[in-house]
Amino acid sequence: MLGTCLFFDRLRGYGFIVPDGPDTASDIFFHFSAIVGAKRCFKGQRVQYELGPSPKDPANLIAVRVKPLETPLSAGLGTATLNTGVRQ
């Protein structure tokens, strides 16, 4: 499944995903341990995920195996221009 990270708090260790599609009624919770690779997710970042039962309440579904697909420029990890170090 695909979606967009709505919120992620590294200190608290959880976040929410807005799923793609018109028939998705609510945001999906995820724990930082579900993130594949670097344990980071940024607001607005596209993610791929699977749904699985919550360990606390198996009747509720949460996002598991959350894989960030890109890093948004607004996260401060990239830049749209190349800095060559030459003053103009």
Residue, then its C-alpha position, 0 to 999 in steps of 0.5 A: m500500500l502507498g501513502t504519505c507521512l502525516f506526522f512522525d515524532r522521533l522522540r515519542g517513536y510513532g507517527f501516522i500515515v494518510p493512505d492513498g485512495p478515496d475509500t480510506a476513512s482514517d489515518i494509520f498509526f505506525h511505530f518507529s520499529a516498523i520503519v525499514g532502514a534508517k528510523r526516520c520519516f518526515k511529514g509529507q514523505r511518500v511511504q510504502y507500507e503493509l497493514g498488520p494487527s496491533p500488538k496491543d489490540p489485534a482487532n486494530l490494524i496498524a502500519v507495519r514494514v513502513k518503507p520511506l520512498e523519498t526524502p522531501l526537500s522541506a526536511g532539510l536533507g536535500t537542496a534544489t540547487l548545487n552549492t559549489g562553494v564559489r561566490q558570485 
